Amino acid sequence: MSFILRWLGLDRAKAPVGLRPHRDLELALPYDAAYDKALEAFDLVLGANVWIDDRRAGLIEAGFGLVNTERVRATLQAGGDALTRVHVEAFYPAGAAVPESSRYVDALAAALEPDAIRSNPV
């Protein structure tokens, strides 16, 4: 039976599914205040080059260095008068190894966490 499993390739360790490092937070702030805080954190905490700043779509995306080896995206969604959901995610170039965690994602989430009602450390 082990020959068949090896032949089918089922005996190898499974590679992790293509999940990117990410964090989800719920902030006790109105949408505009949360957006401003996230945008400020991209600049002051990460020192990133913001490439996409679309308040209407709730999207902030930034890269690091000259070749943007890692990009971080924050997607914001209004959840009520004083609640905003934030999804922070890292992106990498095609073919690059995707690490399990990202220091940039963690740093951005940590900067937003004082106003968080709920946060999921992934």
Jmol script that loads the backbone (N, CA, C; Angstrom):
load data "model"
ATOM      1  N   MET A   1       0.817  -1.197   0.000  1.00  0.00           N
ATOM      2  CA  MET A   1       0.000   0.000   0.000  1.00  0.00           C
ATOM      3  C   MET A   1       0.862   1.262   0.000  1.00  0.00           C
ATOM      4  N   SER A   2       2.015   1.225   0.699  1.00  0.00           N
ATOM      5  CA  SER A   2       2.862   2.406   0.748  1.00  0.00           C
ATOM      6  C   SER A   2       3.431   2.728  -0.635  1.00  0.00           C
ATOM      7  N   PHE A   3       3.643   1.698  -1.470  1.00  0.00           N
ATOM      8  CA  PHE A   3       4.119   1.945  -2.830  1.00  0.00           C
ATOM      9  C   PHE A   3       3.101   2.780  -3.601  1.00  0.00           C
ATOM     10  N   ILE A   4       1.846   2.450  -3.459  1.00  0.00           N
ATOM     11  CA  ILE A   4       0.793   3.189  -4.173  1.00  0.00           C
ATOM     12  C   ILE A   4       0.707   4.628  -3.672  1.00  0.00           C
ATOM     13  N   LEU A   5       0.794   4.821  -2.361  1.00  0.00           N
ATOM     14  CA  LEU A   5       0.760   6.170  -1.815  1.00  0.00           C
ATOM     15  C   LEU A   5       1.942   7.006  -2.322  1.00  0.00           C
ATOM     16  N   ARG A   6       3.141   6.391  -2.363  1.00  0.00           N
ATOM     17  CA  ARG A   6       4.313   7.110  -2.884  1.00  0.00           C
ATOM     18  C   ARG A   6       4.147   7.401  -4.365  1.00  0.00           C
ATOM     19  N   TRP A   7       3.642   6.447  -5.117  1.00  0.00           N
ATOM     20  CA  TRP A   7       3.480   6.600  -6.553  1.00  0.00           C
ATOM     21  C   TRP A   7       2.481   7.720  -6.876  1.00  0.00           C
ATOM     22  N   LEU A   8       1.434   7.822  -6.076  1.00  0.00           N
ATOM     23  CA  LEU A   8       0.444   8.882  -6.262  1.00  0.00           C
ATOM     24  C   LEU A   8       0.902  10.222  -5.684  1.00  0.00           C
ATOM     25  N   GLY A   9       1.977  10.199  -4.908  1.00  0.00           N
ATOM     26  CA  GLY A   9       2.478  11.436  -4.314  1.00  0.00           C
ATOM     27  C   GLY A   9       1.726  11.840  -3.064  1.00  0.00           C
ATOM     28  N   LEU A  10       1.011  10.909  -2.452  1.00  0.00           N
ATOM     29  CA  LEU A  10       0.215  11.229  -1.270  1.00  0.00           C
ATOM     30  C   LEU A  10       1.003  11.089   0.027  1.00  0.00           C
ATOM     31  N   ASP A  11       2.222  10.570  -0.049  1.00  0.00           N
ATOM     32  CA  ASP A  11       3.013  10.409   1.166  1.00  0.00           C
ATOM     33  C   ASP A  11       3.818  11.648   1.506  1.00  0.00           C
ATOM     34  N   ARG A  12       3.877  12.625   0.591  1.00  0.00           N
ATOM     35  CA  ARG A  12       4.637  13.850   0.830  1.00  0.00           C
ATOM     36  C   ARG A  12       3.874  14.798   1.752  1.00  0.00           C
ATOM     37  N   ALA A  13       4.646  15.589   2.455  1.00  0.00           N
ATOM     38  CA  ALA A  13       4.020  16.611   3.311  1.00  0.00           C
ATOM     39  C   ALA A  13       3.320  17.638   2.423  1.00  0.00           C
ATOM     40  N   LYS A  14       2.169  18.034   2.837  1.00  0.00           N
ATOM     41  CA  LYS A  14       1.386  18.993   2.064  1.00  0.00           C
ATOM     42  C   LYS A  14       1.968  20.391   2.221  1.00  0.00           C
ATOM     43  N   ALA A  15       2.081  21.093   1.127  1.00  0.00           N
ATOM     44  CA  ALA A  15       2.500  22.498   1.168  1.00  0.00           C
ATOM     45  C   ALA A  15       1.325  23.312   1.689  1.00  0.00           C
ATOM     46  N   PRO A  16       1.604  24.394   2.397  1.00  0.00           N
ATOM     47  CA  PRO A  16       0.497  25.203   2.891  1.00  0.00           C
ATOM     48  C   PRO A  16      -0.301  25.793   1.735  1.00  0.00           C
ATOM     49  N   VAL A  17      -1.587  25.884   1.933  1.00  0.00           N
ATOM     50  CA  VAL A  17      -2.454  26.478   0.929  1.00  0.00           C
ATOM     51  C   VAL A  17      -2.069  27.943   0.806  1.00  0.00           C
ATOM     52  N   GLY A  18      -2.271  28.540  -0.356  1.00  0.00           N
ATOM     53  CA  GLY A  18      -1.786  29.875  -0.639  1.00  0.00           C
ATOM     54  C   GLY A  18      -2.382  31.001   0.176  1.00  0.00           C
ATOM     55  N   LEU A  19      -2.449  30.844   1.476  1.00  0.00           N
ATOM     56  CA  LEU A  19      -2.936  31.934   2.320  1.00  0.00           C
ATOM     57  C   LEU A  19      -1.821  32.926   2.564  1.00  0.00           C
ATOM     58  N   ARG A  20      -2.139  34.176   2.411  1.00  0.00           N
ATOM     59  CA  ARG A  20      -1.159  35.224   2.672  1.00  0.00           C
ATOM     60  C   ARG A  20      -1.278  35.661   4.122  1.00  0.00           C
ATOM     61  N   PRO A  21      -0.200  36.190   4.688  1.00  0.00           N
ATOM     62  CA  PRO A  21      -0.298  36.718   6.051  1.00  0.00           C
ATOM     63  C   PRO A  21      -1.348  37.826   6.097  1.00  0.00           C
ATOM     64  N   HIS A  22      -2.235  37.736   7.071  1.00  0.00           N
ATOM     65  CA  HIS A  22      -3.295  38.736   7.169  1.00  0.00           C
ATOM     66  C   HIS A  22      -3.785  38.869   8.604  1.00  0.00           C
ATOM     67  N   ARG A  23      -4.491  39.953   8.864  1.00  0.00           N
ATOM     68  CA  ARG A  23      -5.129  40.203  10.153  1.00  0.00           C
ATOM     69  C   ARG A  23      -6.459  40.878   9.895  1.00  0.00           C
ATOM     70  N   ASP A  24      -7.449  40.562  10.698  1.00  0.00           N
ATOM     71  CA  ASP A  24      -8.766  41.200  10.635  1.00  0.00           C
ATOM     72  C   ASP A  24      -9.014  41.914  11.962  1.00  0.00           C
ATOM     73  N   LEU A  25      -9.452  43.164  11.866  1.00  0.00           N
ATOM     74  CA  LEU A  25      -9.735  43.956  13.061  1.00  0.00           C
ATOM     75  C   LEU A  25     -11.080  44.643  12.910  1.00  0.00           C
ATOM     76  N   GLU A  26     -11.718  44.913  14.024  1.00  0.00           N
ATOM     77  CA  GLU A  26     -12.909  45.761  14.058  1.00  0.00           C
ATOM     78  C   GLU A  26     -12.573  46.943  14.949  1.00  0.00           C
ATOM     79  N   LEU A  27     -12.604  48.133  14.368  1.00  0.00           N
ATOM     80  CA  LEU A  27     -12.241  49.336  15.104  1.00  0.00           C
ATOM     81  C   LEU A  27     -13.478  50.079  15.589  1.00  0.00           C
ATOM     82  N   ALA A  28     -13.404  50.606  16.790  1.00  0.00           N
ATOM     83  CA  ALA A  28     -14.498  51.402  17.359  1.00  0.00           C
ATOM     84  C   ALA A  28     -14.338  52.846  16.907  1.00  0.00           C
ATOM     85  N   LEU A  29     -14.284  53.034  15.604  1.00  0.00           N
ATOM     86  CA  LEU A  29     -14.135  54.364  15.009  1.00  0.00           C
ATOM     87  C   LEU A  29     -15.058  54.480  13.812  1.00  0.00           C
ATOM     88  N   PRO A  30     -15.548  55.685  13.523  1.00  0.00           N
ATOM     89  CA  PRO A  30     -16.283  55.881  12.276  1.00  0.00           C
ATOM     90  C   PRO A  30     -15.339  55.636  11.094  1.00  0.00           C
ATOM     91  N   TYR A  31     -15.912  55.373   9.943  1.00  0.00           N
ATOM     92  CA  TYR A  31     -15.140  54.999   8.756  1.00  0.00           C
ATOM     93  C   TYR A  31     -14.038  56.011   8.430  1.00  0.00           C
ATOM     94  N   ASP A  32     -14.359  57.296   8.358  1.00  0.00           N
ATOM     95  CA  ASP A  32     -13.370  58.305   7.972  1.00  0.00           C
ATOM     96  C   ASP A  32     -12.210  58.386   8.963  1.00  0.00           C
ATOM     97  N   ALA A  33     -12.503  58.297  10.245  1.00  0.00           N
ATOM     98  CA  ALA A  33     -11.447  58.341  11.261  1.00  0.00           C
ATOM     99  C   ALA A  33     -10.562  57.094  11.169  1.00  0.00           C
ATOM    100  N   ALA A  34     -11.157  55.936  10.934  1.00  0.00           N
ATOM    101  CA  ALA A  34     -10.392  54.696  10.793  1.00  0.00           C
ATOM    102  C   ALA A  34      -9.516  54.746   9.550  1.00  0.00           C
ATOM    103  N   TYR A  35     -10.063  55.278   8.465  1.00  0.00           N
ATOM    104  CA  TYR A  35      -9.293  55.391   7.219  1.00  0.00           C
ATOM    105  C   TYR A  35      -8.092  56.315   7.425  1.00  0.00           C
ATOM    106  N   ASP A  36      -8.323  57.461   8.065  1.00  0.00           N
ATOM    107  CA  ASP A  36      -7.233  58.402   8.330  1.00  0.00           C
ATOM    108  C   ASP A  36      -6.156  57.774   9.207  1.00  0.00           C
ATOM    109  N   LYS A  37      -6.583  57.034  10.220  1.00  0.00           N
ATOM    110  CA  LYS A  37      -5.624  56.384  11.120  1.00  0.00           C
ATOM    111  C   LYS A  37      -4.817  55.324  10.389  1.00  0.00           C
ATOM    112  N   ALA A  38      -5.462  54.537   9.530  1.00  0.00           N
ATOM    113  CA  ALA A  38      -4.753  53.507   8.762  1.00  0.00           C
ATOM    114  C   ALA A  38      -3.759  54.140   7.791  1.00  0.00           C
ATOM    115  N   LEU A  39      -4.177  55.191   7.116  1.00  0.00           N
ATOM    116  CA  LEU A  39      -3.299  55.880   6.166  1.00  0.00           C
ATOM    117  C   LEU A  39      -2.082  56.477   6.884  1.00  0.00           C
ATOM    118  N   GLU A  40      -2.329  57.052   8.039  1.00  0.00           N
ATOM    119  CA  GLU A  40      -1.239  57.611   8.829  1.00  0.00           C
ATOM    120  C   GLU A  40      -0.281  56.513   9.300  1.00  0.00           C
ATOM    121  N   ALA A  41      -0.820  55.356   9.686  1.00  0.00           N
ATOM    122  CA  ALA A  41       0.014  54.235  10.140  1.00  0.00           C
ATOM    123  C   ALA A  41       0.882  53.701   9.002  1.00  0.00           C
ATOM    124  N   PHE A  42       0.340  53.658   7.781  1.00  0.00           N
ATOM    125  CA  PHE A  42       1.151  53.237   6.638  1.00  0.00           C
ATOM    126  C   PHE A  42       2.381  54.128   6.514  1.00  0.00           C
ATOM    127  N   ASP A  43       2.184  55.419   6.698  1.00  0.00           N
ATOM    128  CA  ASP A  43       3.278  56.369   6.525  1.00  0.00           C
ATOM    129  C   ASP A  43       4.215  56.398   7.731  1.00  0.00           C
ATOM    130  N   LEU A  44       3.673  56.586   8.928  1.00  0.00           N
ATOM    131  CA  LEU A  44       4.509  56.779  10.109  1.00  0.00           C
ATOM    132  C   LEU A  44       5.084  55.487  10.682  1.00  0.00           C
ATOM    133  N   VAL A  45       4.290  54.439  10.725  1.00  0.00           N
ATOM    134  CA  VAL A  45       4.737  53.190  11.347  1.00  0.00           C
ATOM    135  C   VAL A  45       5.534  52.338  10.356  1.00  0.00           C
ATOM    136  N   LEU A  46       5.011  52.183   9.143  1.00  0.00           N
ATOM    137  CA  LEU A  46       5.665  51.314   8.166  1.00  0.00           C
ATOM    138  C   LEU A  46       6.677  52.048   7.295  1.00  0.00           C
ATOM    139  N   GLY A  47       6.485  53.345   7.098  1.00  0.00           N
ATOM    140  CA  GLY A  47       7.359  54.084   6.197  1.00  0.00           C
ATOM    141  C   GLY A  47       7.218  53.608   4.764  1.00  0.00           C
ATOM    142  N   ALA A  48       6.018  53.228   4.391  1.00  0.00           N
ATOM    143  CA  ALA A  48       5.763  52.629   3.083  1.00  0.00           C
ATOM    144  C   ALA A  48       5.442  53.680   2.027  1.00  0.00           C
ATOM    145  N   ASN A  49       5.638  53.298   0.779  1.00  0.00           N
ATOM    146  CA  ASN A  49       5.237  54.127  -0.357  1.00  0.00           C
ATOM    147  C   ASN A  49       3.798  53.761  -0.704  1.00  0.00           C
ATOM    148  N   VAL A  50       2.862  54.642  -0.426  1.00  0.00           N
ATOM    149  CA  VAL A  50       1.448  54.358  -0.693  1.00  0.00           C
ATOM    150  C   VAL A  50       1.201  54.508  -2.194  1.00  0.00           C
ATOM    151  N   TRP A  51       0.761  53.423  -2.821  1.00  0.00           N
ATOM    152  CA  TRP A  51       0.492  53.413  -4.255  1.00  0.00           C
ATOM    153  C   TRP A  51      -0.980  53.610  -4.552  1.00  0.00           C
ATOM    154  N   ILE A  52      -1.835  53.068  -3.716  1.00  0.00           N
ATOM    155  CA  ILE A  52      -3.277  53.208  -3.919  1.00  0.00           C
ATOM    156  C   ILE A  52      -3.872  53.802  -2.647  1.00  0.00           C
ATOM    157  N   ASP A  53      -4.561  54.915  -2.800  1.00  0.00           N
ATOM    158  CA  ASP A  53      -5.228  55.598  -1.690  1.00  0.00           C
ATOM    159  C   ASP A  53      -6.630  55.935  -2.183  1.00  0.00           C
ATOM    160  N   ASP A  54      -7.550  54.997  -2.014  1.00  0.00           N
ATOM    161  CA  ASP A  54      -8.903  55.154  -2.535  1.00  0.00           C
ATOM    162  C   ASP A  54      -9.903  55.096  -1.380  1.00  0.00           C
ATOM    163  N   ARG A  55     -10.194  56.251  -0.811  1.00  0.00           N
ATOM    164  CA  ARG A  55     -11.097  56.327   0.342  1.00  0.00           C
ATOM    165  C   ARG A  55     -12.484  55.799   0.008  1.00  0.00           C
ATOM    166  N   ARG A  56     -12.972  56.117  -1.174  1.00  0.00           N
ATOM    167  CA  ARG A  56     -14.317  55.710  -1.562  1.00  0.00           C
ATOM    168  C   ARG A  56     -14.463  54.184  -1.639  1.00  0.00           C
ATOM    169  N   ALA A  57     -13.419  53.524  -2.164  1.00  0.00           N
ATOM    170  CA  ALA A  57     -13.439  52.059  -2.263  1.00  0.00           C
ATOM    171  C   ALA A  57     -12.961  51.390  -0.977  1.00  0.00           C
ATOM    172  N   GLY A  58     -12.392  52.173  -0.054  1.00  0.00           N
ATOM    173  CA  GLY A  58     -11.908  51.614   1.202  1.00  0.00           C
ATOM    174  C   GLY A  58     -10.635  50.814   1.028  1.00  0.00           C
ATOM    175  N   LEU A  59      -9.718  51.296   0.174  1.00  0.00           N
ATOM    176  CA  LEU A  59      -8.520  50.532  -0.158  1.00  0.00           C
ATOM    177  C   LEU A  59      -7.270  51.395  -0.032  1.00  0.00           C
ATOM    178  N   ILE A  60      -6.309  50.885   0.717  1.00  0.00           N
ATOM    179  CA  ILE A  60      -4.986  51.490   0.811  1.00  0.00           C
ATOM    180  C   ILE A  60      -3.992  50.382   0.503  1.00  0.00           C
ATOM    181  N   GLU A  61      -3.085  50.639  -0.438  1.00  0.00           N
ATOM    182  CA  GLU A  61      -2.072  49.645  -0.769  1.00  0.00           C
ATOM    183  C   GLU A  61      -0.722  50.334  -0.854  1.00  0.00           C
ATOM    184  N   ALA A  62       0.293  49.703  -0.284  1.00  0.00           N
ATOM    185  CA  ALA A  62       1.628  50.290  -0.249  1.00  0.00           C
ATOM    186  C   ALA A  62       2.682  49.224  -0.490  1.00  0.00           C
ATOM    187  N   GLY A  63       3.848  49.690  -0.941  1.00  0.00           N
ATOM    188  CA  GLY A  63       4.975  48.799  -1.176  1.00  0.00           C
ATOM    189  C   GLY A  63       6.201  49.302  -0.447  1.00  0.00           C
ATOM    190  N   PHE A  64       7.236  48.479  -0.455  1.00  0.00           N
ATOM    191  CA  PHE A  64       8.461  48.794   0.273  1.00  0.00           C
ATOM    192  C   PHE A  64       9.659  48.671  -0.659  1.00  0.00           C
ATOM    193  N   GLY A  65      10.576  49.609  -0.559  1.00  0.00           N
ATOM    194  CA  GLY A  65      11.797  49.566  -1.346  1.00  0.00           C
ATOM    195  C   GLY A  65      11.556  49.908  -2.803  1.00  0.00           C
ATOM    196  N   LEU A  66      12.594  49.704  -3.605  1.00  0.00           N
ATOM    197  CA  LEU A  66      12.527  50.052  -5.016  1.00  0.00           C
ATOM    198  C   LEU A  66      11.765  49.030  -5.844  1.00  0.00           C
ATOM    199  N   VAL A  67      11.808  47.772  -5.431  1.00  0.00           N
ATOM    200  CA  VAL A  67      11.198  46.726  -6.252  1.00  0.00           C
ATOM    201  C   VAL A  67       9.921  46.155  -5.658  1.00  0.00           C
ATOM    202  N   ASN A  68       9.464  46.718  -4.555  1.00  0.00           N
ATOM    203  CA  ASN A  68       8.208  46.278  -3.927  1.00  0.00           C
ATOM    204  C   ASN A  68       8.171  44.771  -3.705  1.00  0.00           C
ATOM    205  N   THR A  69       9.155  44.244  -3.001  1.00  0.00           N
ATOM    206  CA  THR A  69       9.197  42.810  -2.754  1.00  0.00           C
ATOM    207  C   THR A  69       8.019  42.354  -1.902  1.00  0.00           C
ATOM    208  N   GLU A  70       7.472  43.248  -1.117  1.00  0.00           N
ATOM    209  CA  GLU A  70       6.262  42.936  -0.345  1.00  0.00           C
ATOM    210  C   GLU A  70       5.342  44.144  -0.410  1.00  0.00           C
ATOM    211  N   ARG A  71       4.077  43.879  -0.642  1.00  0.00           N
ATOM    212  CA  ARG A  71       3.069  44.942  -0.637  1.00  0.00           C
ATOM    213  C   ARG A  71       2.065  44.622   0.457  1.00  0.00           C
ATOM    214  N   VAL A  72       1.552  45.663   1.078  1.00  0.00           N
ATOM    215  CA  VAL A  72       0.546  45.490   2.124  1.00  0.00           C
ATOM    216  C   VAL A  72      -0.696  46.246   1.702  1.00  0.00           C
ATOM    217  N   ARG A  73      -1.836  45.589   1.859  1.00  0.00           N
ATOM    218  CA  ARG A  73      -3.120  46.189   1.497  1.00  0.00           C
ATOM    219  C   ARG A  73      -4.023  46.186   2.718  1.00  0.00           C
ATOM    220  N   ALA A  74      -4.674  47.316   2.949  1.00  0.00           N
ATOM    221  CA  ALA A  74      -5.692  47.428   3.991  1.00  0.00           C
ATOM    222  C   ALA A  74      -7.016  47.724   3.305  1.00  0.00           C
ATOM    223  N   THR A  75      -7.997  46.900   3.575  1.00  0.00           N
ATOM    224  CA  THR A  75      -9.334  47.095   3.046  1.00  0.00           C
ATOM    225  C   THR A  75     -10.232  47.456   4.214  1.00  0.00           C
ATOM    226  N   LEU A  76     -10.907  48.600   4.103  1.00  0.00           N
ATOM    227  CA  LEU A  76     -11.771  49.080   5.183  1.00  0.00           C
ATOM    228  C   LEU A  76     -13.226  49.024   4.744  1.00  0.00           C
ATOM    229  N   GLN A  77     -14.094  48.662   5.691  1.00  0.00           N
ATOM    230  CA  GLN A  77     -15.522  48.560   5.407  1.00  0.00           C
ATOM    231  C   GLN A  77     -16.295  49.110   6.598  1.00  0.00           C
ATOM    232  N   ALA A  78     -17.173  50.057   6.328  1.00  0.00           N
ATOM    233  CA  ALA A  78     -17.993  50.634   7.394  1.00  0.00           C
ATOM    234  C   ALA A  78     -18.972  49.588   7.904  1.00  0.00           C
ATOM    235  N   GLY A  79     -19.069  49.505   9.239  1.00  0.00           N
ATOM    236  CA  GLY A  79     -19.964  48.527   9.840  1.00  0.00           C
ATOM    237  C   GLY A  79     -21.049  49.170  10.677  1.00  0.00           C
ATOM    238  N   GLY A  80     -21.199  50.461  10.586  1.00  0.00           N
ATOM    239  CA  GLY A  80     -22.179  51.187  11.390  1.00  0.00           C
ATOM    240  C   GLY A  80     -21.662  52.575  11.676  1.00  0.00           C
ATOM    241  N   ASP A  81     -22.302  53.269  12.612  1.00  0.00           N
ATOM    242  CA  ASP A  81     -21.911  54.640  12.924  1.00  0.00           C
ATOM    243  C   ASP A  81     -20.492  54.728  13.497  1.00  0.00           C
ATOM    244  N   ALA A  82     -20.151  53.841  14.382  1.00  0.00           N
ATOM    245  CA  ALA A  82     -18.844  53.910  15.037  1.00  0.00           C
ATOM    246  C   ALA A  82     -18.132  52.563  14.975  1.00  0.00           C
ATOM    247  N   LEU A  83     -18.208  51.889  13.840  1.00  0.00           N
ATOM    248  CA  LEU A  83     -17.561  50.588  13.685  1.00  0.00           C
ATOM    249  C   LEU A  83     -17.017  50.467  12.273  1.00  0.00           C
ATOM    250  N   THR A  84     -15.761  50.086  12.174  1.00  0.00           N
ATOM    251  CA  THR A  84     -15.134  49.886  10.866  1.00  0.00           C
ATOM    252  C   THR A  84     -14.353  48.581  10.901  1.00  0.00           C
ATOM    253  N   ARG A  85     -14.575  47.746   9.906  1.00  0.00           N
ATOM    254  CA  ARG A  85     -13.825  46.496   9.772  1.00  0.00           C
ATOM    255  C   ARG A  85     -12.611  46.751   8.886  1.00  0.00           C
ATOM    256  N   VAL A  86     -11.462  46.228   9.320  1.00  0.00           N
ATOM    257  CA  VAL A  86     -10.217  46.408   8.576  1.00  0.00           C
ATOM    258  C   VAL A  86      -9.596  45.044   8.326  1.00  0.00           C
ATOM    259  N   HIS A  87      -9.260  44.786   7.070  1.00  0.00           N
ATOM    260  CA  HIS A  87      -8.564  43.558   6.686  1.00  0.00           C
ATOM    261  C   HIS A  87      -7.197  43.977   6.159  1.00  0.00           C
ATOM    262  N   VAL A  88      -6.136  43.537   6.826  1.00  0.00           N
ATOM    263  CA  VAL A  88      -4.761  43.868   6.441  1.00  0.00           C
ATOM    264  C   VAL A  88      -4.126  42.602   5.889  1.00  0.00           C
ATOM    265  N   GLU A  89      -3.546  42.700   4.701  1.00  0.00           N
ATOM    266  CA  GLU A  89      -3.018  41.513   4.028  1.00  0.00           C
ATOM    267  C   GLU A  89      -1.726  41.843   3.293  1.00  0.00           C
ATOM    268  N   ALA A  90      -0.790  40.907   3.261  1.00  0.00           N
ATOM    269  CA  ALA A  90       0.478  41.069   2.549  1.00  0.00           C
ATOM    270  C   ALA A  90       0.398  40.371   1.195  1.00  0.00           C
ATOM    271  N   PHE A  91       1.056  40.968   0.205  1.00  0.00           N
ATOM    272  CA  PHE A  91       1.135  40.397  -1.137  1.00  0.00           C
ATOM    273  C   PHE A  91       2.597  40.308  -1.540  1.00  0.00           C
ATOM    274  N   TYR A  92       2.923  39.285  -2.324  1.00  0.00           N
ATOM    275  CA  TYR A  92       4.292  39.063  -2.762  1.00  0.00           C
ATOM    276  C   TYR A  92       4.320  38.875  -4.272  1.00  0.00           C
ATOM    277  N   PRO A  93       5.488  39.100  -4.899  1.00  0.00           N
ATOM    278  CA  PRO A  93       5.576  38.896  -6.350  1.00  0.00           C
ATOM    279  C   PRO A  93       5.317  37.433  -6.718  1.00  0.00           C
ATOM    280  N   ALA A  94       4.903  37.220  -7.952  1.00  0.00           N
ATOM    281  CA  ALA A  94       4.650  35.862  -8.432  1.00  0.00           C
ATOM    282  C   ALA A  94       5.915  35.023  -8.302  1.00  0.00           C
ATOM    283  N   GLY A  95       5.754  33.828  -7.804  1.00  0.00           N
ATOM    284  CA  GLY A  95       6.874  32.902  -7.670  1.00  0.00           C
ATOM    285  C   GLY A  95       7.656  33.047  -6.378  1.00  0.00           C
ATOM    286  N   ALA A  96       7.413  34.095  -5.622  1.00  0.00           N
ATOM    287  CA  ALA A  96       8.123  34.298  -4.354  1.00  0.00           C
ATOM    288  C   ALA A  96       7.548  33.377  -3.283  1.00  0.00           C
ATOM    289  N   ALA A  97       8.409  32.946  -2.389  1.00  0.00           N
ATOM    290  CA  ALA A  97       7.960  32.127  -1.263  1.00  0.00           C
ATOM    291  C   ALA A  97       7.138  33.019  -0.321  1.00  0.00           C
ATOM    292  N   VAL A  98       5.976  32.535   0.064  1.00  0.00           N
ATOM    293  CA  VAL A  98       5.088  33.307   0.941  1.00  0.00           C
ATOM    294  C   VAL A  98       5.317  32.856   2.384  1.00  0.00           C
ATOM    295  N   PRO A  99       5.822  33.755   3.241  1.00  0.00           N
ATOM    296  CA  PRO A  99       6.050  33.381   4.635  1.00  0.00           C
ATOM    297  C   PRO A  99       4.733  33.251   5.396  1.00  0.00           C
ATOM    298  N   GLU A 100       4.815  32.626   6.556  1.00  0.00           N
ATOM    299  CA  GLU A 100       3.612  32.441   7.374  1.00  0.00           C
ATOM    300  C   GLU A 100       3.160  33.731   8.033  1.00  0.00           C
ATOM    301  N   SER A 101       4.090  34.647   8.280  1.00  0.00           N
ATOM    302  CA  SER A 101       3.721  35.912   8.912  1.00  0.00           C
ATOM    303  C   SER A 101       4.465  37.048   8.218  1.00  0.00           C
ATOM    304  N   SER A 102       3.986  38.253   8.450  1.00  0.00           N
ATOM    305  CA  SER A 102       4.590  39.441   7.871  1.00  0.00           C
ATOM    306  C   SER A 102       4.775  40.476   8.968  1.00  0.00           C
ATOM    307  N   ARG A 103       5.988  40.967   9.122  1.00  0.00           N
ATOM    308  CA  ARG A 103       6.224  41.979  10.160  1.00  0.00           C
ATOM    309  C   ARG A 103       5.493  43.267   9.835  1.00  0.00           C
ATOM    310  N   TYR A 104       5.275  43.536   8.548  1.00  0.00           N
ATOM    311  CA  TYR A 104       4.554  44.749   8.155  1.00  0.00           C
ATOM    312  C   TYR A 104       3.067  44.646   8.516  1.00  0.00           C
ATOM    313  N   VAL A 105       2.478  43.493   8.268  1.00  0.00           N
ATOM    314  CA  VAL A 105       1.073  43.274   8.626  1.00  0.00           C
ATOM    315  C   VAL A 105       0.912  43.369  10.139  1.00  0.00           C
ATOM    316  N   ASP A 106       1.826  42.732  10.860  1.00  0.00           N
ATOM    317  CA  ASP A 106       1.757  42.766  12.327  1.00  0.00           C
ATOM    318  C   ASP A 106       1.936  44.183  12.877  1.00  0.00           C
ATOM    319  N   ALA A 107       2.863  44.946  12.291  1.00  0.00           N
ATOM    320  CA  ALA A 107       3.102  46.316  12.761  1.00  0.00           C
ATOM    321  C   ALA A 107       1.906  47.225  12.478  1.00  0.00           C
ATOM    322  N   LEU A 108       1.302  47.074  11.299  1.00  0.00           N
ATOM    323  CA  LEU A 108       0.131  47.894  10.974  1.00  0.00           C
ATOM    324  C   LEU A 108      -1.045  47.537  11.880  1.00  0.00           C
ATOM    325  N   ALA A 109      -1.251  46.251  12.105  1.00  0.00           N
ATOM    326  CA  ALA A 109      -2.338  45.827  12.991  1.00  0.00           C
ATOM    327  C   ALA A 109      -2.095  46.319  14.422  1.00  0.00           C
ATOM    328  N   ALA A 110      -0.843  46.280  14.868  1.00  0.00           N
ATOM    329  CA  ALA A 110      -0.519  46.753  16.216  1.00  0.00           C
ATOM    330  C   ALA A 110      -0.781  48.259  16.346  1.00  0.00           C
ATOM    331  N   ALA A 111      -0.536  49.012  15.283  1.00  0.00           N
ATOM    332  CA  ALA A 111      -0.790  50.453  15.320  1.00  0.00           C
ATOM    333  C   ALA A 111      -2.277  50.754  15.386  1.00  0.00           C
ATOM    334  N   LEU A 112      -3.097  49.881  14.805  1.00  0.00           N
ATOM    335  CA  LEU A 112      -4.550  50.089  14.801  1.00  0.00           C
ATOM    336  C   LEU A 112      -5.237  49.457  16.010  1.00  0.00           C
ATOM    337  N   GLU A 113      -4.561  48.543  16.673  1.00  0.00           N
ATOM    338  CA  GLU A 113      -5.180  47.761  17.742  1.00  0.00           C
ATOM    339  C   GLU A 113      -5.691  48.539  18.953  1.00  0.00           C
ATOM    340  N   PRO A 114      -5.097  49.652  19.354  1.00  0.00           N
ATOM    341  CA  PRO A 114      -5.664  50.375  20.501  1.00  0.00           C
ATOM    342  C   PRO A 114      -7.139  50.752  20.323  1.00  0.00           C
ATOM    343  N   ASP A 115      -7.588  50.898  19.082  1.00  0.00           N
ATOM    344  CA  ASP A 115      -8.987  51.220  18.827  1.00  0.00           C
ATOM    345  C   ASP A 115      -9.823  50.003  18.450  1.00  0.00           C
ATOM    346  N   ALA A 116      -9.220  48.815  18.539  1.00  0.00           N
ATOM    347  CA  ALA A 116      -9.913  47.600  18.093  1.00  0.00           C
ATOM    348  C   ALA A 116     -10.854  47.061  19.161  1.00  0.00           C
ATOM    349  N   ILE A 117     -12.017  46.645  18.688  1.00  0.00           N
ATOM    350  CA  ILE A 117     -12.976  45.943  19.533  1.00  0.00           C
ATOM    351  C   ILE A 117     -12.628  44.452  19.499  1.00  0.00           C
ATOM    352  N   ARG A 118     -12.275  44.007  18.287  1.00  0.00           N
ATOM    353  CA  ARG A 118     -11.955  42.595  18.089  1.00  0.00           C
ATOM    354  C   ARG A 118     -10.814  42.503  17.090  1.00  0.00           C
ATOM    355  N   SER A 119      -9.907  41.582  17.345  1.00  0.00           N
ATOM    356  CA  SER A 119      -8.772  41.378  16.444  1.00  0.00           C
ATOM    357  C   SER A 119      -8.466  39.890  16.419  1.00  0.00           C
ATOM    358  N   ASN A 120      -8.136  39.377  15.246  1.00  0.00           N
ATOM    359  CA  ASN A 120      -7.768  37.976  15.168  1.00  0.00           C
ATOM    360  C   ASN A 120      -6.308  37.860  14.792  1.00  0.00           C
ATOM    361  N   PRO A 121      -5.467  37.472  15.701  1.00  0.00           N
ATOM    362  CA  PRO A 121      -4.062  37.233  15.351  1.00  0.00           C
ATOM    363  C   PRO A 121      -3.958  35.948  14.544  1.00  0.00           C
ATOM    364  N   VAL A 122      -3.506  36.067  13.319  1.00  0.00           N
ATOM    365  CA  VAL A 122      -3.405  34.891  12.435  1.00  0.00           C
ATOM    366  C   VAL A 122      -1.973  34.484  12.340  1.00  0.00           C
TER     367      VAL A 122
END
end "model"
wireframe off; spacefill off
backbone 0.3
color backbone group
